[in-house]
Amino acid sequence: MANTTKASNTPAIEKATHRAWDDWVSLLSAAGAGDLPHPQIAELAVAQMPAELKNPGWWAQAVAIAFEQHVGRRVPGQKADGTFAASASKTRAGSRREALSALAEAVTRADAAGGLGGVALDGAARQSETDKWCYWRADFADGTRASISISEASGKAKISVEHGPTGPPRRGRALESRVEGPAGAALGLRDLLGISPRFAIKFNERT
């Protein structure tokens, strides 16, 4: 049966790399990428990135994922290990440290009041930071995990959230039911951070 999976993110890839998606497919196919694991496909892609492109490694990952979708190895939103994770982002005023502090306090209050989306934390949340990023990670009693990364630019903090594993998305269903498996903590994080309801159905595609 022919593959009917549509690779996602290809317009953005074309714009960033100045290369048509069909050309990417031809280039990677000629190099035998269809038989290679994800890391090696990304290595092939990064070698073809324009010299002026910012974050070539990130874009190489995007190309590798889209190629795997194109050849039917994974569906949009599916990670290399076969699992899925809901993701979203939110920008708010203030520094990344202020955002991290506000997040930690809000989660503590929510957990004391019955958990996020009715799901309690499984142990203490973890915080760390680098020169440019703050990180918050937590495990939940339903077996899922959340990872939040916060960067800062122009006086604003960008909060990126990932929660999983979830099951695959279902089409044509109500928002909350389009994530199979545990979703309570994901919905709790969504509400806590003021993220759009699409958090429940927009899936992360990075490995």
N, C-alpha and C positions, 0 to 999 in steps of 0.2 A: 504494500500500500504506500502511495506517495505521502510524503510528509506534508501535513496541513498546518503545522505550527508556524505562526508569524513571529519572526524575530522582533523584539521590542527595541526601542531606543535608536533605531537606525537613522532617523532624520538628524538627531543630535550628533551621532557619530559622523555622519557625512559632513555636517557643518563644521565640527571641530577639527576633523582630520583632512578636510578638503579632498576626500576620496569618496566616490560613489559606493553605495553598499554592494552593488553587483561586482564592483572591482575588488572590494575586500573579499567577497566570497570566492571569486576566481583566484585571487592571490593565495588565500589560505588553502583552498582545495588543491591547487597545484603543488603546494608544499606538503601535502599529505595530512593536513590538520584534522580531517575527518576521522583519522585513526589515532590521534594524539590525545593525551590527557589535558585537562584544562590548563595547568601551568605552562606546558610547552606551547599551547596555542597562544597564550598571552605573550610568551617570549617572541614568537614569530611576529605578533602584531606590534609589539613595542619597537621592534627593529625597523618598522615601516612608518613610524610616526614622524610628522614634520618636526624639524629642529626647533621651530619657534613655539610649538605646542606646550602649554603648561600642563603639568600632571600627566605626562605620557603614560606612566604606569597605570594610572586609573583608567585612562581611555583604552589602554590595551586590554584591561580586564573587561571593559564594556564590550569591546569588539569580540573577545573570546566567548563571552556569554551569549551575545547575539548570534554568533556563528553556531554555537552549540544548539541554540533554539532553531536556527535555520535548517540544520541537518536533522532535527528531531531528537537530539540527545536529551534535551530538557525542555520543559514548557516555561513560558515567561513567569518569573518569580521563583523558580525552583533552583536551589543551590546545587553545587556539584555533588554533595552527599545525598541528594534526593529529598531533602527537607525544604520546608517553606518558612518564611518569617515575615510578619507584617512590619511595615516601616512607614515612617512619615518624618517631616521636619517642621520646625516652628522657629520663627525669628521674634525676639523680644528685645526691648530696650535694656541697656545695662551691660555689664561686663560678664565674661564667661564664669567667673568665680561667683558673682552675684546670682547668676542663673542656677549654678550648681547648688549654692546654699539654699535658695528658694525651693528648688526641687527636692532636696533632701528633707527639708522641714515639712513640705507638703506630703511627701510619701510617709514620713513618720506619723503625721496626724491621720492620714488615711488608713494606715495599717492599724493604728490604735482603735480606729472607729469601725473596724471590720474588714480591712483589706482593700485592695484596689480591684474594683469590679467584683467585690465579694471574695477575693482570693488573697490570702495572707502571704507575707514574705516567709521564705524558708531560710532563716538565718539573717544575719545583718547584711545590709547593702554595703558594697565596696566603692570607695572613691579613690581616684588617682589623677595625676595631671602631668603634663609635659610643658615645655615652653609655650606651646600654642594651643593645647587642648586640655579640657577637663573631661573626665570619664566617670560615669556612674553605672554600676552593674548590680544586678540582684537576681536571686533565684526565688521562685514562687512555689507555693504548696501544691499547685496543680502540675508541677513538673516542667513548667516553662521558665524561660529566662528573659531578662530585659537588659539591653545595653544602650546607654545614652552617651553620645559624644557631643561636646559643646565647644565651638570655636567662636572667635570674636573678630569683628571687623567694623570699622566706622561707628564705634560706640554701640553696636548691637551684638547680641549673642545668638548664634544659630544653633538650635538644639536638634540633633538627629537621633531618632528613636528606632530601635529594632526590638521586636518581641517574637519569640518562637520557642520551640517549633510549633507550627500549626499544620493543619492539613491543607490540601490544594484548594484554590478558590473554586467556587461554584458559580456558574453564570446564571443570570436571570433570577436571583434570589434577593431577599431583603438584605440590607447592608450587614447587619450583625450576623446573619446566617450564612453569609458568603465565605466565612472562615470556618472550616471544619475543625473539630477538636477544641482544646481549651482556648478560650478567647477572653475570659473575664478580666484577666490582668491587662490584656491589651486595651480593652475598652476602658478600664479604669485609668490607665496611663493617658489615653486619648482625652478623657474628660478632665483629668487633673491638669494637663498641659494646655488645654484649650485647643486641641488639634482637631481639624476637620473630621467628620465621621468617616471620610474615605480611608482613615488609618486602618479601619477594620478590613479593607479589601485591597489596599495598595501594597504590593509585595516587593520586598527588597530583592535585588538581582545581583548583588555582589557576593563573591564567595567568602 
